[in-house]
Structures are given as C-alpha cells and as structure tokens.
C-alpha cells in the first residue's frame, strides 16, 4: 500500500442485513466504522448472537486509532463487548449512541474501561491520517450520523443508515447541506445505505405517521397498547404528545423500553409532559379510555411483554375487550410467523390490532429510491459502493447509481471479506480475507462450529438414544444394562418392544467384541443401532453409548 491509498475491508453488513463492521486502513492508521451483531436464524439452535470475526483487526491493531459508531442499533454497536477488551482506542458517537453502547458494555462489566468520546453534528475528529466529519442523519433512532472521511486517497462519504424526511418533526432531519459542503471539492468514493432501494418514491414521513396516530387516538374508546422498537425515541415522543393531548396516561412494560426512555429523558431527547408517565402499579386508578401502554414485543419475541399478554401470562396486564393494539414497526422477514401468531392470539382475546400493512402507523428509517437518488446527486461521487443490504439490494443500488450517471466500471459490489483499495483515480479489489462469522453461545465465543450445529440439528430433528452399560473389568461380565433411554426419539412406553430389540442387538455386539475393547464396542453399538432405527422407523437419532469398566 502506498502513502496515497486507502484500503476498505468490510467484515460484516454487506450481502446481509446486520453485523455491520467496516475497516478503513492506510499505511499508518486504521479506523473501524461500526461494530454490530446479528441475531441468529432459527436454524442456529442455541446461538445467542452472531458477531464478526475480528482477526484482521487484531492482527493490525497497532495501527488502530479509533472506533466510530454511526448510531445505536444493535447491528451497529452490539458486538463492541467482544472487541473492546482486545483494543485500547476511543469510541466515537453521539451522546445517545454512546449511552446505549455503555449500557451494553455494562452488562459485560466493561463500561469503566472504554474511552467514550461524544461528538456532535459537523464535528471533525482526526484519527491518524484519516479525519472523520460527522453529519446528522434522520433514521429510526436519534443521534445517527453519516460520515465524511478525509483520507490520503481523497474524500469518502459513508451515509450511515439514513432517510430524507421532507417534513421533519422535532428538528430531526438529514443534514444534506453538510454533505453538500463536504462534497464541493469532489468525493472519490461514496458508500450508501441500500436497504430500501426496492421501494419506489419516498418513505412515509414522521409527520404523516403522527397524523395517522392522532386520528387513531381521537377515535379509540378503550386502552391503546403500542409496541415498537425500543430505540425508536422519536415515535415514543409522538405517543407521549398524543397521550397528553387526549388526556391519557402512559405506562411502560419491558426492560429495554424503560431503560431507553430513561436514557432519552436524561439526555433531553424525550420531552415527557409532567404527570403523563405513570407506574404499572397505578393502572387501576384510571379508566381504560385514560390509558396508553408502551410494551415490548414488536417482533413477536416469546418473552417480551406483548407475547406474554397475548398468551395470558403477563403478571400485571390482561387484554380487555375493546383494547386497541398498535404495532408501530415493520415485520422483519424471519419474525413474520411469530408476529402473526401474537396478532391472532390478541384477536382471540378481544383486541383490535393495527399494523403497517393495514394502516400508516410505521415509517421505515431507511431511504427509498428517490431519497437515495437525492443523496447521489448531493455527493456526486466518482466511485460508488453500495452497503448495508442483501446482495440483490446492492445490485439494484448500483443500477440506480448508473441511472444517475456513475459509470458502470466505477461501481463495485463488495461482500464481507472483499477488500478494496482506493486512490484518487482508481479502485481495485484485493485478496479476500477470512470473515466467517463467530457464534456466541452463553459465555462461549467461537466454540460452536458447523459440526456442533449439525449435531444440534440432528438432536432437534431426530432425538437422542442413550445406551448405558457397566462391565466388570476382571471378568468381562455385564454388571448393569444395557439400559436404553430415549429423549426426543420415541415414546418409550409405546415403543418398548423396539427398545427391547435394540438391547438384544447391543448384547449380540457385546458377545462378539474382545473384552476390554470399549472404544470398538461403543462404535459398533452406535453404528448398528443407527442402521436398525433407520430400517425400522426411517429415523436417524444421535446414539450415545456409555460403557463403564469397574
């Protein structure tokens, strides 16, 4: 790498939604943009979260000057607890973003050891030979930034997650003027949020959402239950304002909601009218038409408040006839089945449910095509790389850049692990780096791989058969067993004859194995029983033989 080059290495977030993490590197400096996690798919049995592989960062950590987080969503800050113990650099972000990050780090007893540095819109921070300019953007969380990067290769723009709200509420808007001023002298490369490139036109504005909510509040005759992403402070502000306007009190159920409301109130991002927010214990003092309940569970999470209410298992809340439930968030694709189950259960209990598909009560925090086009026109980059999206989103965003006028040979689609080197006049791909993601399971980090997951799939799909025997070491006679237990395979009482046949197979094997050769005995038991169960039941359970010598 020469002194006039910039190397960009995405470790997560390209070709997928989530786990955003990107490394910017020069000869002498390195900066990380975002450090996010991804929540596991249903097929990842037992996995808590998925994080990027940090090997490349740790290998070059002597050059690392800082970590920049664009906003406080988990897919941008959630993996910090697994990186910051290994690097000694400051973390930069807005006050609210760093408040959320500190809360996450506190869960791991790390908050006292991290140098958190608050920045504001239009601030400039020098990190080695990379300078970072922070531009406020409108998103579904307050305190979000786009970035203007001054590098040896020229100026680079990273939009962060953004939308362009044409009629902003409460002064939350994307600072296009700052992007324009930064770009006046020319931008070599633009990296832009691609999530909603498939959606034409403009996203709904918060002012339009506010109008829809106001109409709903004005017509509601019973309680109003609102569920939303716990980081969507602006939407919460709208709920508090409408509650006050219509003489309602607001109670909160859900730890993440309560924690974020407290933080936003403390930092003056929320303005809660006096007496509007009440404790759950005080609900009995008010009539149903005087109450709004803010609850967690917008994605059908089984332990969240709304799911427990829908199941009749919440300690303090029950559905009343005439309750109106507003699901003011989008349905994340992998959660649709869980969300619809909650909706059906709420209807069974007598509630009415409104959600994005039937009412304009949610607006995405990501730019639609016309907003993406406006950002392209504002920045007018020489080269273009789409980020933050699945592969089809990246392809379609490149096509949009072509329509705007960026030459095809100057648009590049990257995926995780594809480094790109930039100069003032050229762009080239480098040798791929390893970026296989890391699975976090409890306190274990990276100790669960494909072989363990395969076993978990087998256990989940076919069940477990355990064979226990105790053998006299001196005589070679069986002192106990063979005892066969089934877990998740068959109902033992119904298939007792099958398990008796399996015992006979084990005894036949035992008679034909040299005494003391327990390894061979266990392997023969395992393979023979698996063949037997496949032949008789067409099932293939995990067979675990245990032979103890006494």
C-alpha positions as CSV (number, residue, x, y, z in Angstrom):
1,X,0.0,0.0,0.0
2,X,1.4,3.4,-1.0
3,X,1.0,6.6,1.1
4,X,-1.8,7.8,-1.2
5,X,-4.1,4.8,-0.9
6,X,-7.0,3.8,1.3
7,X,-7.9,0.2,1.9
8,X,-11.5,-0.6,2.8
9,X,-12.3,-4.1,4.3
10,X,-15.9,-5.0,5.1
11,X,-16.1,-7.5,7.9
12,X,-19.9,-7.6,8.1
13,X,-23.0,-6.0,6.8
14,X,-22.5,-6.4,3.0
15,X,-24.7,-9.0,1.4
16,X,-26.7,-9.3,4.6
17,X,-28.8,-7.2,7.0
18,X,-27.0,-6.8,10.3
19,X,-23.5,-7.3,11.8
20,X,-22.2,-4.0,10.2
21,X,-18.4,-3.6,10.6
22,X,-16.0,-1.9,8.2
23,X,-12.3,-1.3,8.4
24,X,-10.6,1.7,6.8
25,X,-6.8,1.5,6.6
26,X,-3.9,3.5,5.4
27,X,-0.1,2.8,5.7
28,X,-0.1,4.2,9.3
29,X,-3.7,4.3,10.5
30,X,-6.8,2.2,10.9
31,X,-10.4,3.2,11.8
32,X,-13.4,0.9,12.4
33,X,-16.8,2.1,11.3
34,X,-19.5,0.3,13.4
35,X,-19.2,-2.9,15.3
36,X,-22.6,-4.7,15.1
37,X,-24.0,-8.1,15.7
38,X,-26.7,-10.1,14.0
39,X,-29.4,-12.1,15.8
40,X,-29.4,-15.8,14.8
41,X,-31.7,-17.5,12.4
42,X,-34.0,-20.2,13.8
43,X,-31.6,-22.9,12.3
44,X,-28.8,-21.8,14.7
45,X,-30.0,-23.8,17.7
46,X,-28.9,-22.3,21.0
47,X,-26.9,-19.5,19.5
48,X,-27.4,-16.1,21.3
49,X,-25.9,-13.7,18.8
50,X,-23.6,-13.7,15.7
51,X,-20.6,-11.3,15.6
52,X,-18.0,-10.5,13.0
53,X,-14.6,-12.2,13.0
54,X,-12.1,-9.7,14.4
55,X,-8.9,-11.5,13.4
56,X,-8.0,-8.9,10.7
57,X,-8.4,-6.0,13.2
58,X,-6.4,-7.7,15.9
59,X,-3.6,-8.6,13.5
60,X,-3.2,-4.9,12.7
61,X,-4.4,-3.3,16.0
62,X,-1.1,-1.4,16.4
63,X,-2.4,0.9,13.6
64,X,-5.9,1.2,15.1
65,X,-6.8,4.8,16.1
66,X,-10.5,4.6,17.0
67,X,-13.9,3.1,16.5
68,X,-16.7,5.2,15.0
69,X,-20.3,4.2,15.6
70,X,-22.9,5.8,13.3
71,X,-25.9,5.1,15.5
72,X,-27.2,3.0,18.4
73,X,-28.9,0.0,16.8
74,X,-27.6,-3.4,17.8
75,X,-26.5,-4.2,14.3
76,X,-24.1,-1.3,14.6
77,X,-22.9,-1.4,18.3
78,X,-23.9,-4.8,19.6
79,X,-20.5,-6.5,19.1
80,X,-18.5,-3.9,21.0
81,X,-18.3,-6.1,24.1
82,X,-16.3,-8.7,22.2
83,X,-13.9,-6.2,20.6
84,X,-13.1,-3.6,23.1
85,X,-11.3,-5.9,25.6
86,X,-8.7,-6.5,23.0
87,X,-8.0,-3.0,21.7
88,X,-7.2,0.3,23.6
89,X,-8.8,3.0,21.5
90,X,-11.6,5.6,21.9
91,X,-15.1,5.0,20.7
92,X,-16.8,8.0,19.0
93,X,-20.5,8.6,18.6
94,X,-23.4,10.8,19.6
95,X,-24.4,11.1,23.2
96,X,-27.4,8.8,22.9
97,X,-25.5,6.2,20.8
98,X,-22.7,6.0,23.4
99,X,-25.3,5.9,26.2
100,X,-26.7,2.8,24.6
101,X,-23.3,1.4,24.0
102,X,-22.3,2.0,27.6
103,X,-25.4,0.1,28.7
104,X,-24.4,-2.8,26.5
105,X,-20.8,-2.8,27.8
106,X,-22.0,-2.5,31.4
107,X,-23.8,-5.9,31.0
108,X,-20.2,-7.3,30.5
109,X,-18.6,-5.2,33.2
110,X,-16.6,-3.3,30.6
111,X,-18.1,0.2,30.7
112,X,-15.5,1.6,33.0
113,X,-12.6,0.6,30.8
114,X,-13.7,2.2,27.5
115,X,-12.9,5.7,26.4
116,X,-16.2,7.1,25.1
117,X,-16.0,10.4,23.3
118,X,-19.2,12.2,22.4
119,X,-19.3,14.1,19.1
120,X,-22.0,16.4,17.6
121,X,-23.2,17.1,14.1
122,X,-20.5,18.9,12.0
123,X,-17.7,17.9,14.4
124,X,-14.4,16.8,12.9
125,X,-12.0,14.3,14.6
126,X,-8.5,13.4,13.4
127,X,-7.6,9.7,13.7
128,X,-4.1,9.4,12.4
129,X,-4.1,10.4,8.7
130,X,-7.9,9.8,8.5
131,X,-10.2,12.7,9.5
132,X,-13.8,12.0,10.3
133,X,-16.6,14.6,9.8
134,X,-19.9,13.8,11.5
135,X,-23.2,14.7,9.7
136,X,-26.6,14.3,11.3
137,X,-29.0,12.0,9.6
138,X,-32.6,11.1,10.1
139,X,-33.2,7.5,10.9
140,X,-35.4,5.4,13.2
141,X,-33.2,6.2,16.1
142,X,-32.0,9.6,17.4
143,X,-28.3,10.6,17.3
144,X,-27.5,9.0,14.0
145,X,-24.6,10.2,11.8
146,X,-23.3,9.9,8.2
147,X,-19.6,10.4,7.8
148,X,-17.4,12.5,5.6
149,X,-13.9,11.0,5.6
150,X,-10.7,12.8,4.6
151,X,-8.1,10.2,3.6
152,X,-4.8,10.1,1.7
153,X,-6.8,8.8,-1.3
154,X,-9.3,11.7,-1.2
155,X,-12.7,12.3,0.3
156,X,-15.0,9.4,1.1
157,X,-18.7,9.6,2.1
158,X,-20.3,6.9,4.2
159,X,-24.0,7.8,4.6
160,X,-24.8,5.5,7.6
161,X,-28.4,4.4,7.8
162,X,-30.5,7.4,6.7
163,X,-33.7,8.7,5.2
164,X,-34.6,12.1,3.9
165,X,-37.7,13.3,5.8
166,X,-39.3,16.0,3.7
167,X,-41.4,17.3,6.6
168,X,-39.3,16.5,9.7
169,X,-40.8,16.6,13.2
170,X,-38.8,17.9,16.2
171,X,-35.9,19.1,14.1
172,X,-34.7,15.5,13.3
173,X,-33.5,15.7,9.7
174,X,-30.7,14.6,7.4
175,X,-28.1,17.5,7.1
176,X,-27.9,17.5,3.3
177,X,-26.3,20.9,3.5
178,X,-23.3,19.4,5.4
179,X,-23.0,16.6,2.9
180,X,-23.1,19.1,0.0
181,X,-20.5,21.4,1.6
182,X,-18.1,18.5,2.3
183,X,-18.6,17.2,-1.3
184,X,-18.0,20.5,-3.1
185,X,-14.3,19.9,-3.8
186,X,-15.0,16.4,-5.0
187,X,-15.7,13.0,-3.5
188,X,-13.8,10.0,-4.7
189,X,-16.0,7.3,-3.2
190,X,-19.5,7.1,-1.8
191,X,-20.8,4.2,0.3
192,X,-24.6,4.3,0.8
193,X,-27.3,2.5,2.7
194,X,-29.1,0.1,0.3
195,X,-31.8,-1.4,2.5
196,X,-34.9,0.1,0.8
197,X,-33.6,0.5,-2.8
198,X,-36.5,-1.7,-4.0
199,X,-39.1,0.7,-2.6
200,X,-40.1,3.5,-5.1
201,X,-40.7,7.1,-4.2
202,X,-40.2,8.4,-0.7
203,X,-40.7,6.8,2.7
204,X,-43.6,8.0,4.8
205,X,-42.6,11.0,6.9
206,X,-43.0,11.1,10.7
207,X,-45.5,14.0,10.2
208,X,-47.7,11.6,8.2
209,X,-47.3,8.9,10.9
210,X,-48.2,11.5,13.5
211,X,-51.4,12.4,11.6
212,X,-52.4,8.7,11.4
213,X,-51.7,8.2,15.1
214,X,-53.6,11.3,16.0
215,X,-56.7,10.1,14.2
216,X,-56.4,6.7,15.9
217,X,-56.0,8.3,19.4
218,X,-59.0,10.5,18.7
219,X,-61.3,7.6,17.9
220,X,-60.1,5.0,20.4
221,X,-62.6,4.2,23.1
222,X,-60.5,1.8,25.3
223,X,-56.9,1.3,26.1
224,X,-54.2,1.8,23.5
225,X,-51.3,-0.6,23.5
226,X,-48.3,0.5,21.4
227,X,-45.4,-1.8,20.6
228,X,-42.4,-0.6,18.7
229,X,-38.6,-0.9,18.5
230,X,-37.3,0.1,21.9
231,X,-34.8,2.5,20.3
232,X,-37.4,4.5,18.3
233,X,-37.3,7.5,20.6
234,X,-39.0,9.8,18.1
235,X,-42.0,7.6,17.8
236,X,-42.2,7.4,21.6
237,X,-42.2,11.2,21.6
238,X,-45.2,11.2,19.3
239,X,-47.0,8.7,21.6
240,X,-46.3,10.9,24.7
241,X,-47.5,14.0,23.0
242,X,-50.7,12.4,21.8
243,X,-51.4,10.9,25.2
244,X,-51.1,14.3,26.8
245,X,-53.3,15.9,24.1
246,X,-56.1,13.3,24.7
247,X,-55.9,13.2,28.5
248,X,-54.2,9.7,28.7
249,X,-51.5,8.4,31.0
250,X,-48.7,6.2,29.7
251,X,-47.3,3.1,31.4
252,X,-44.3,1.1,30.2
253,X,-43.8,-2.6,30.3
254,X,-40.5,-4.0,29.2
255,X,-36.9,-3.5,30.5
256,X,-35.4,-2.3,27.2
257,X,-38.1,0.3,26.7
258,X,-37.9,1.5,30.2
259,X,-34.1,1.7,30.0
260,X,-34.1,3.6,26.7
261,X,-36.8,6.0,27.8
262,X,-34.9,6.8,31.0
263,X,-31.7,7.5,28.9
264,X,-33.5,9.6,26.3
265,X,-35.2,11.6,29.0
266,X,-31.9,12.1,30.8
267,X,-30.2,13.4,27.6
268,X,-33.2,15.6,26.7
269,X,-34.1,13.6,23.6
270,X,-37.6,13.0,25.1
271,X,-39.9,15.6,26.5
272,X,-42.5,13.9,28.7
273,X,-45.2,16.1,30.0
274,X,-45.5,16.3,33.7
275,X,-47.7,13.5,35.2
276,X,-48.0,11.7,31.8
277,X,-45.8,8.8,32.7
278,X,-47.1,6.5,35.4
279,X,-46.0,3.3,37.1
280,X,-47.7,0.0,36.1
281,X,-48.9,-0.4,39.7
282,X,-51.1,2.7,39.3
283,X,-53.1,1.4,36.3
284,X,-56.1,0.5,38.5
285,X,-56.6,4.2,39.3
286,X,-57.6,5.0,35.7
287,X,-60.4,4.1,33.3
288,X,-59.4,2.2,30.1
289,X,-60.0,5.3,27.9
290,X,-57.4,7.2,30.0
291,X,-54.5,4.8,29.4
292,X,-51.8,4.1,26.9
293,X,-49.4,1.1,27.4
294,X,-46.0,1.1,25.7
295,X,-44.9,-2.5,25.6
296,X,-42.0,-4.6,24.1
297,X,-42.6,-7.4,21.6
298,X,-42.9,-5.8,18.2
299,X,-41.3,-8.8,16.6
300,X,-43.2,-11.5,18.4
301,X,-40.4,-12.3,20.8
302,X,-41.7,-15.1,23.1
303,X,-40.6,-13.5,26.4
304,X,-41.5,-9.9,25.5
305,X,-44.4,-8.2,27.2
306,X,-46.8,-8.3,24.2
307,X,-46.3,-12.0,23.6
308,X,-46.9,-12.7,27.3
309,X,-50.1,-10.5,27.2
310,X,-51.3,-12.4,24.1
311,X,-50.7,-15.7,25.9
312,X,-52.5,-14.5,29.1
313,X,-49.2,-15.0,31.0
314,X,-48.2,-11.4,31.9
315,X,-48.0,-10.8,35.6
316,X,-49.7,-7.3,35.5
317,X,-51.6,-7.0,32.2
318,X,-54.6,-8.7,30.6
319,X,-56.3,-7.9,27.4
320,X,-59.6,-6.1,27.9
321,X,-62.5,-6.1,25.4
322,X,-62.1,-3.0,23.3
323,X,-58.3,-2.7,23.6
324,X,-56.5,-1.4,20.5
325,X,-53.0,-2.7,19.8
326,X,-50.8,-0.6,17.5
327,X,-47.7,-2.4,16.1
328,X,-45.7,0.6,15.0
329,X,-42.7,-1.2,13.4
330,X,-42.0,-3.2,10.3
331,X,-42.2,-7.0,10.3
332,X,-38.7,-8.4,10.0
333,X,-39.0,-11.3,7.5
334,X,-37.7,-14.0,9.8
335,X,-40.2,-13.0,12.5
336,X,-43.4,-12.9,10.5
337,X,-44.8,-16.2,11.7
338,X,-44.2,-15.3,15.4
339,X,-45.8,-11.8,14.9
340,X,-48.9,-13.2,13.2
341,X,-49.3,-15.7,16.0
342,X,-49.3,-12.9,18.5
343,X,-51.8,-10.9,16.4
344,X,-54.1,-13.9,16.2
345,X,-54.0,-14.5,19.9
346,X,-54.8,-10.8,20.6
347,X,-57.9,-11.1,18.4
348,X,-58.9,-14.2,20.3
349,X,-58.8,-12.2,23.5
350,X,-61.0,-9.5,22.0
351,X,-58.4,-6.8,21.0
352,X,-58.2,-4.9,17.7
353,X,-54.8,-4.9,16.1
354,X,-53.4,-2.3,13.6
355,X,-50.0,-2.8,11.9
356,X,-48.1,-1.4,8.9
357,X,-49.9,-3.4,6.2
358,X,-53.3,-2.1,7.2
359,X,-52.6,1.4,8.5
360,X,-49.9,4.1,8.1
361,X,-48.5,3.8,11.6
362,X,-44.9,3.0,10.8
363,X,-42.3,4.6,8.6
364,X,-39.0,2.9,7.7
365,X,-35.8,4.6,8.8
366,X,-34.1,3.7,5.5
367,X,-34.2,5.8,2.3
368,X,-36.4,4.8,-0.6
369,X,-35.2,5.2,-4.2
370,X,-35.9,8.9,-4.6
371,X,-34.1,9.7,-1.4
372,X,-31.2,7.5,-2.5
373,X,-31.1,9.4,-5.7
374,X,-31.1,12.8,-3.9
375,X,-28.1,11.6,-1.8
376,X,-26.3,10.6,-5.0
377,X,-27.0,14.0,-6.6
378,X,-25.8,15.8,-3.4
379,X,-22.5,13.9,-3.1
380,X,-21.8,13.3,-6.8
381,X,-19.1,10.7,-6.3
382,X,-16.5,9.4,-8.7
383,X,-16.8,5.8,-7.5
384,X,-19.7,4.1,-5.8
385,X,-20.0,1.1,-3.4
386,X,-23.5,0.2,-2.0
387,X,-23.5,-1.0,1.6
388,X,-26.0,-2.3,4.2
389,X,-28.1,-4.6,2.3
390,X,-28.6,-8.1,0.9
391,X,-26.9,-8.9,-2.4
392,X,-30.0,-8.0,-4.5
393,X,-30.2,-4.6,-2.8
394,X,-26.5,-3.9,-3.6
395,X,-27.1,-4.8,-7.3
396,X,-30.2,-2.6,-7.6
397,X,-28.4,0.3,-5.8
398,X,-25.6,0.1,-8.4
399,X,-28.2,0.3,-11.1
400,X,-29.6,3.4,-9.5
401,X,-26.1,4.9,-9.5
402,X,-25.8,4.1,-13.2
403,X,-29.1,5.9,-13.9
404,X,-27.7,8.9,-12.0
405,X,-24.6,8.9,-14.1
406,X,-21.9,6.9,-12.3
407,X,-20.1,4.8,-14.9
408,X,-20.6,1.0,-14.6
409,X,-16.9,0.4,-14.3
410,X,-16.9,2.8,-11.3
411,X,-19.5,0.9,-9.3
412,X,-18.3,-2.1,-7.3
413,X,-20.3,-4.6,-5.4
414,X,-18.4,-5.9,-2.3
415,X,-19.3,-8.7,0.1
416,X,-17.9,-9.4,3.5
417,X,-14.2,-10.1,3.3
418,X,-13.7,-8.4,-0.1
419,X,-11.0,-5.6,0.5
420,X,-10.9,-2.7,-1.9
421,X,-8.0,-0.3,-2.4
422,X,-8.8,3.3,-3.4
423,X,-6.7,6.0,-4.9
424,X,-7.7,9.4,-6.2
425,X,-8.1,8.0,-9.7
426,X,-8.6,4.2,-9.4
427,X,-10.2,1.4,-7.5
428,X,-9.1,-2.2,-7.3
429,X,-10.0,-5.4,-5.5
430,X,-7.6,-7.2,-3.2
431,X,-7.1,-10.7,-2.0
432,X,-10.0,-11.9,0.2
433,X,-9.6,-12.0,4.0
434,X,-11.3,-14.6,6.3
435,X,-14.6,-13.3,7.7
436,X,-16.5,-16.4,8.8
437,X,-18.8,-15.1,11.5
438,X,-18.4,-16.1,15.1
439,X,-21.3,-17.7,17.1
440,X,-21.8,-16.6,20.7
441,X,-23.5,-19.2,22.9
442,X,-23.6,-18.2,26.5
443,X,-20.1,-17.5,27.7
444,X,-18.7,-19.5,24.8
445,X,-17.3,-17.4,21.9
446,X,-16.5,-19.2,18.7
447,X,-16.5,-22.7,20.3
448,X,-19.7,-23.7,18.4
449,X,-19.0,-24.5,14.8
450,X,-20.7,-26.4,12.0
451,X,-20.1,-29.8,13.5
452,X,-21.8,-28.8,16.8
453,X,-24.7,-27.2,14.9
454,X,-25.1,-30.3,12.8
455,X,-25.4,-32.4,16.0
456,X,-27.9,-29.9,17.3
457,X,-30.0,-30.2,14.1
458,X,-29.9,-34.0,14.5
459,X,-30.9,-33.8,18.1
460,X,-33.7,-31.3,17.3
461,X,-34.9,-33.3,14.3
462,X,-34.3,-37.0,15.3
463,X,-33.7,-37.1,19.0
464,X,-31.3,-38.9,21.2
465,X,-30.8,-42.6,22.3
466,X,-28.5,-43.3,25.2
467,X,-27.1,-46.8,25.9
468,X,-25.6,-47.3,29.4
469,X,-23.6,-50.4,30.5
470,X,-21.4,-51.3,33.4
471,X,-18.9,-54.1,32.8
472,X,-16.7,-56.0,35.3
473,X,-13.2,-55.2,34.3
474,X,-11.7,-58.5,35.6
475,X,-14.4,-61.0,34.4
476,X,-15.8,-59.2,31.4
477,X,-19.4,-59.8,32.6
478,X,-22.1,-57.2,32.4
479,X,-22.9,-55.8,35.9
480,X,-25.6,-53.4,34.7
481,X,-27.6,-52.9,31.5
482,X,-27.7,-52.5,28.7
483,X,-30.1,-49.7,29.7
484,X,-31.6,-47.7,26.8
485,X,-33.2,-44.3,27.2
486,X,-34.8,-42.2,24.5
487,X,-35.0,-38.4,24.6
488,X,-37.0,-36.8,21.7
489,X,-36.8,-40.0,19.7
490,X,-39.8,-42.2,20.6
491,X,-42.3,-42.5,23.4
492,X,-40.7,-45.3,25.4
493,X,-44.0,-46.9,26.6
494,X,-45.4,-47.1,23.1
495,X,-42.1,-48.4,21.6
496,X,-40.9,-50.6,24.5
497,X,-40.7,-53.6,22.2
498,X,-38.4,-51.6,19.8
499,X,-36.1,-50.7,22.6
500,X,-36.0,-54.3,23.8
501,X,-34.9,-55.4,20.3
502,X,-32.2,-52.7,20.5
503,X,-31.0,-54.2,23.8
504,X,-30.7,-57.6,22.1
505,X,-28.6,-56.0,19.3
506,X,-26.3,-54.5,21.9
507,X,-25.9,-57.8,23.7
508,X,-25.1,-59.6,20.4
509,X,-22.4,-57.0,19.7
510,X,-21.0,-57.3,23.2
511,X,-20.6,-61.1,22.8
512,X,-18.5,-60.6,19.7
513,X,-16.1,-57.9,20.9
514,X,-12.9,-58.7,22.7
515,X,-13.3,-57.9,26.4
516,X,-11.9,-54.6,27.4
517,X,-12.0,-53.0,23.9
518,X,-14.6,-50.4,24.9
519,X,-13.8,-48.0,22.1
520,X,-14.7,-50.6,19.4
521,X,-17.7,-51.7,21.5
522,X,-19.1,-48.2,21.6
523,X,-18.5,-47.6,17.9
524,X,-20.2,-50.8,16.9
525,X,-23.2,-50.1,19.2
526,X,-23.5,-46.6,17.7
527,X,-23.4,-47.7,14.0
528,X,-25.6,-50.8,14.5
529,X,-28.4,-49.1,16.3
530,X,-28.4,-46.2,13.8
531,X,-28.9,-48.8,11.0
532,X,-31.5,-50.6,13.0
533,X,-33.6,-47.4,13.7
534,X,-33.3,-46.2,10.1
535,X,-34.5,-49.6,8.8
536,X,-37.4,-50.0,11.3
537,X,-38.6,-46.4,11.7
538,X,-36.8,-44.4,9.0
539,X,-35.3,-42.2,11.7
540,X,-31.7,-41.4,12.5
541,X,-31.3,-40.4,16.1
542,X,-28.0,-39.5,17.8
543,X,-26.8,-42.6,19.6
544,X,-24.6,-42.1,22.6
545,X,-23.2,-45.4,24.2
546,X,-21.6,-45.2,27.6
547,X,-19.5,-48.2,28.8
548,X,-18.1,-48.1,32.3
549,X,-15.5,-50.6,33.5
550,X,-15.5,-51.5,37.2
